[in-house]
Amino acid sequence: MTRDPECIFCKIVAGEIPCFKIYEDDATLAFLDINPTHPGHALAIAKAHFANVYEISDEAIAATVQTAGRVARAVKATVAPEGLNLLQCNGPAAAQSVDHFHMHIMPRAVDDKLTMNWDLVPGDMAEIGALAERIKSNMA
């Protein structure tokens, strides 16, 4: 399993830094965020070090998403949020705070003022269609 000795999440996986662990299997770890947006805010991480979605293996991302789903259901049963976001960020412009692939499981409340939502503005359908074809040509 790959590891970055400077990565805080790798240190958590190795047991060098404590966490509030809520789930663990061979490929993933889930723990509560120590800077929560709401009670129940958790993180699901790949145990192996992958900086972001561009580097993670198909197997590791699948395992992490499955863990995020499992944690989301447990958070819903525990804190009964009005909603829940699964959030995964890549790079500084997307506010990725730790360069280790992870997913936030974020309980939400109506009008909680978290600002990750955006306005719905209709796009140009021809441009969207052309872009879809270009993206399809780059699918691995």
Secondary structure by P-SEA (a helix, b strand, c coil): cccccccaaaaaaacccccccccccccbbbbbbcccccccbbbbbccccccccccccaaaaaaaaaaaaaaaaaaaaaccccccccccccccccccccccbbbbbbbbccccccccbbbbbbccaaaaaaaaaaaaaacc
